[in-house]
Amino acid sequence: MLQGKVCFVSGAARGKGNGRAIALKLGSKGAHVATGDILYDEAQGVAEEIRAIGSKSLAVKMDLSDYDQVTEGFEKIRKELGAVDILVNNAAIMTNMATISAMKKEAWEKEISVNLSGAFYCVKQVFDDMAEKKWGRIINITSVAGTMGGFGQCSYSSSKAGLIGLTKTIALEGARLGITANAVTLGIIGTDAFNVLPEKVQEKIISRVPMKREGVPDDVASIVAFLASDEAKYITGANVMLTGGLDLFAF
């Protein structure tokens, strides 16, 4: 149980997204949850869902690429819910699909700023508070693109690989302070973003997964809830592969 723990989940607004599933799962276990997203109205809707199941919740509009906006958002969370105990860096964009030769500098910088720098900005906001309490959980959601690469996904892959390195550094620096940090590397999950792809494209992608099916957001939420709990208190610096075997050598 996470009764009374204060959580922040970034990218929590999507109707069939991992962030919403994570936020609802943590709320169902008694945590107070701040839902962060640039889509404020949708984040507010998720916060209302969490309040409906009996936990406190707060929506925060936040552009992760803007350090000042991140700082202001966490100040609001501290004031209304308290210092964050559990940070879930889930938000990411994947808008820059181009080969290295065709990739624009501005597009590269935007994806890195949201996916990687934004996660770092959030960690900066919570680390000292966690250290003072001698308890904290930082969970970074990454992707097989960060471990396997992705054609035309140089910036996205780099940002997700960077998150794994960031996770391990946080784990080292937090180990004696009661702070754990772990990454969850996702394969194909049936979110809004995946479901908008043409059916033939979905089938082609799923055919590469040894389990021959996609995961669901609740799979992600369950892993995050476990890593946030005291049952996982001796796990830190791990990269949990939630891929259905996509990262395995198969032929």
C-alpha positions as CSV (number, residue, x, y, z in Angstrom):
1,M,0.0,0.0,0.0
2,L,1.1,3.6,-0.7
3,Q,-1.3,5.2,1.8
4,G,-0.6,8.9,2.1
5,K,2.4,9.0,-0.2
6,V,2.5,11.9,-2.6
7,C,3.1,11.0,-6.2
8,F,3.7,13.0,-9.4
9,V,3.1,11.3,-12.8
10,S,4.0,13.3,-15.9
11,G,2.1,12.7,-19.2
12,A,-1.0,11.6,-17.3
13,A,-3.7,13.0,-19.5
14,R,-4.2,10.5,-22.4
15,G,-7.4,8.5,-22.2
16,K,-5.7,5.2,-23.0
17,G,-2.2,6.3,-22.0
18,N,0.3,4.7,-19.7
19,G,0.4,7.9,-17.5
20,R,-3.4,7.8,-16.8
21,A,-3.2,4.1,-15.9
22,I,-0.2,4.7,-13.6
23,A,-1.9,7.6,-11.9
24,L,-5.1,5.6,-11.3
25,K,-3.2,2.6,-10.0
26,L,-1.2,4.6,-7.5
27,G,-4.4,6.4,-6.4
28,S,-6.2,3.1,-5.9
29,K,-3.4,2.1,-3.5
30,G,-4.0,5.2,-1.3
31,A,-1.5,7.6,-2.7
32,H,-2.2,11.3,-3.3
33,V,-1.5,11.9,-7.0
34,A,-0.5,15.0,-9.0
35,T,-1.3,14.5,-12.7
36,G,1.0,16.6,-14.8
37,D,0.5,17.3,-18.5
38,I,0.6,20.1,-21.0
39,L,-3.0,19.1,-21.7
40,Y,-4.5,20.6,-18.5
41,D,-8.2,19.9,-19.1
42,E,-7.5,16.2,-19.7
43,A,-5.1,16.0,-16.7
44,Q,-7.9,17.5,-14.6
45,G,-10.2,14.8,-15.8
46,V,-7.8,12.1,-14.6
47,A,-7.4,13.9,-11.2
48,E,-11.2,13.8,-10.9
49,E,-11.2,10.1,-11.5
50,I,-8.6,9.6,-8.7
51,R,-10.6,11.8,-6.3
52,A,-13.7,9.6,-7.1
53,I,-11.9,6.5,-5.8
54,G,-11.1,8.3,-2.5
55,S,-7.6,9.7,-2.9
56,K,-6.5,13.3,-3.1
57,S,-5.4,14.5,-6.6
58,L,-4.3,17.7,-8.3
59,A,-3.8,18.5,-11.9
60,V,-0.8,20.6,-12.9
61,K,-0.3,22.1,-16.3
62,M,3.4,21.6,-17.2
63,D,5.6,21.9,-20.2
64,L,8.5,19.8,-19.2
65,S,10.9,21.6,-21.5
66,D,10.4,24.8,-19.5
67,Y,12.4,24.6,-16.3
68,D,10.6,27.6,-14.7
69,Q,7.2,26.0,-15.4
70,V,8.4,22.7,-13.9
71,T,9.6,24.6,-10.8
72,E,6.3,26.4,-10.4
73,G,4.3,23.2,-10.9
74,F,6.2,21.4,-8.1
75,E,5.8,24.4,-5.8
76,K,2.0,24.1,-6.3
77,I,2.2,20.3,-5.5
78,R,4.2,21.0,-2.3
79,K,1.6,23.6,-1.2
80,E,-1.5,21.5,-1.9
81,L,-0.4,17.9,-1.4
82,G,3.1,18.0,0.2
83,A,6.6,17.1,-1.0
84,V,6.7,14.4,-3.6
85,D,7.6,10.9,-2.4
86,I,7.2,9.0,-5.7
87,L,8.2,10.5,-9.1
88,V,7.1,8.8,-12.3
89,N,8.7,10.4,-15.4
90,N,6.3,9.0,-18.0
91,A,5.8,12.0,-20.4
92,A,7.5,11.8,-23.8
93,I,7.0,13.0,-27.4
94,M,7.8,11.2,-30.6
95,T,7.2,13.8,-33.2
96,N,10.6,13.9,-34.9
97,M,10.6,11.1,-37.4
98,A,13.6,11.6,-39.7
99,T,16.8,10.1,-40.7
100,I,20.0,11.6,-39.4
101,S,20.7,13.3,-42.7
102,A,17.2,14.9,-42.8
103,M,16.8,15.7,-39.1
104,K,16.4,19.3,-38.2
105,K,18.4,20.7,-35.3
106,E,15.3,22.3,-33.7
107,A,13.4,19.0,-33.9
108,W,16.3,17.1,-32.2
109,E,16.4,19.7,-29.5
110,K,12.7,19.7,-28.8
111,E,12.5,15.9,-28.3
112,I,15.6,15.8,-26.1
113,S,14.3,18.8,-24.1
114,V,11.0,17.1,-23.3
115,N,11.9,13.5,-22.9
116,L,15.3,13.7,-21.2
117,S,15.9,17.2,-19.9
118,G,12.3,17.4,-18.6
119,A,12.8,14.2,-16.6
120,F,16.0,15.7,-15.1
121,Y,14.2,18.9,-14.2
122,C,11.6,16.8,-12.3
123,V,14.2,14.8,-10.5
124,K,15.9,18.1,-9.4
125,Q,12.6,19.2,-7.8
126,V,12.1,16.1,-5.7
127,F,15.6,14.7,-4.9
128,D,16.4,16.9,-1.9
129,D,13.0,16.5,-0.3
130,M,13.3,12.7,-0.6
131,A,16.8,12.8,0.9
132,E,15.4,14.8,3.8
133,K,12.7,12.2,4.4
134,K,15.2,9.3,3.8
135,W,12.5,7.8,1.5
136,G,11.9,8.2,-2.2
137,R,11.0,6.4,-5.4
138,I,12.0,7.6,-8.9
139,I,10.7,5.6,-11.8
140,N,11.6,6.5,-15.4
141,I,9.6,5.1,-18.3
142,T,11.8,4.4,-21.2
143,S,11.6,2.4,-24.5
144,V,13.2,-0.4,-26.4
145,A,14.1,2.4,-28.8
146,G,16.6,3.4,-26.2
147,T,18.2,-0.1,-26.1
148,M,17.8,-1.2,-29.7
149,G,17.7,2.0,-31.6
150,G,15.1,3.0,-34.1
151,F,15.4,3.8,-37.8
152,G,14.4,7.5,-38.2
153,Q,14.2,7.9,-34.4
154,C,17.6,9.3,-33.6
155,S,16.4,11.9,-31.1
156,Y,13.7,9.7,-29.5
157,S,16.1,6.7,-29.1
158,S,18.8,9.0,-27.7
159,S,16.5,10.5,-25.2
160,K,15.3,7.1,-24.0
161,A,18.8,5.7,-23.8
162,G,19.8,8.8,-21.8
163,L,17.0,8.1,-19.3
164,I,18.5,4.7,-18.5
165,G,21.8,6.3,-17.8
166,L,20.1,9.0,-15.7
167,T,18.3,6.3,-13.8
168,K,21.5,4.5,-12.8
169,T,23.2,7.7,-11.7
170,I,20.2,8.7,-9.5
171,A,20.3,5.2,-8.0
172,L,24.0,5.6,-7.1
173,E,23.5,9.0,-5.6
174,G,20.4,8.1,-3.8
175,A,21.4,4.6,-2.5
176,R,22.5,5.8,1.0
177,L,19.7,8.4,1.2
178,G,16.7,6.0,1.1
179,I,16.0,6.8,-2.6
180,T,15.6,4.1,-5.2
181,A,15.6,4.8,-8.9
182,N,14.6,2.3,-11.6
183,A,13.7,2.4,-15.3
184,V,10.9,0.5,-17.0
185,T,11.6,-0.1,-20.7
186,L,8.5,-0.6,-22.7
187,G,7.9,-2.5,-25.9
188,I,4.6,-2.3,-27.8
189,I,1.8,-1.1,-25.5
190,G,-1.7,-0.6,-26.7
191,T,-2.0,3.1,-26.0
192,D,-3.8,5.8,-28.0
193,A,-0.5,6.5,-29.8
194,F,-0.3,2.8,-31.0
195,N,-4.0,2.4,-31.8
196,V,-4.0,5.3,-34.3
197,L,-1.6,3.4,-36.5
198,P,-3.2,1.6,-39.5
199,E,-4.2,-2.0,-38.7
200,K,-1.7,-3.5,-41.2
201,V,1.1,-1.5,-39.5
202,Q,0.0,-2.7,-36.1
203,E,0.0,-6.3,-37.3
204,K,3.5,-5.9,-38.7
205,I,4.9,-4.5,-35.5
206,I,3.2,-7.1,-33.3
207,S,4.5,-9.9,-35.5
208,R,8.0,-9.0,-34.2
209,V,6.9,-9.6,-30.6
210,P,7.5,-13.2,-29.4
211,M,4.3,-13.2,-27.4
212,K,2.5,-12.0,-30.6
213,R,0.4,-9.4,-28.8
214,E,0.8,-5.9,-27.4
215,G,0.9,-5.1,-23.8
216,V,-1.7,-2.9,-22.1
217,P,-1.3,0.3,-20.0
218,D,-2.3,-1.6,-16.8
219,D,0.8,-3.9,-17.3
220,V,2.9,-0.7,-17.1
221,A,0.9,0.6,-14.1
222,S,1.4,-2.7,-12.2
223,I,5.2,-2.7,-12.6
224,V,5.3,1.0,-11.5
225,A,3.2,0.4,-8.4
226,F,5.4,-2.5,-7.4
227,L,8.6,-0.5,-7.8
228,A,7.0,2.4,-5.8
229,S,6.2,0.1,-2.9
230,D,8.2,-1.1,0.0
231,E,8.2,-4.6,-1.5
232,A,10.8,-3.2,-4.0
233,K,12.9,-1.4,-1.4
234,Y,16.1,-3.3,-2.3
235,I,15.7,-2.8,-6.1
236,T,17.6,0.2,-7.5
237,G,19.4,0.9,-10.7
238,A,17.4,-1.8,-12.5
239,N,16.0,-1.6,-16.0
240,V,12.8,-3.7,-16.1
241,M,12.0,-4.9,-19.6
242,L,8.3,-4.9,-20.2
243,T,8.5,-5.9,-23.8
244,G,6.8,-9.3,-24.4
245,G,10.2,-10.5,-25.5
246,L,10.7,-7.8,-28.3
247,D,14.2,-7.2,-27.1
248,L,15.2,-10.8,-27.4
249,F,17.0,-12.3,-30.4
250,A,14.4,-14.1,-32.4
251,F,14.3,-15.6,-35.9
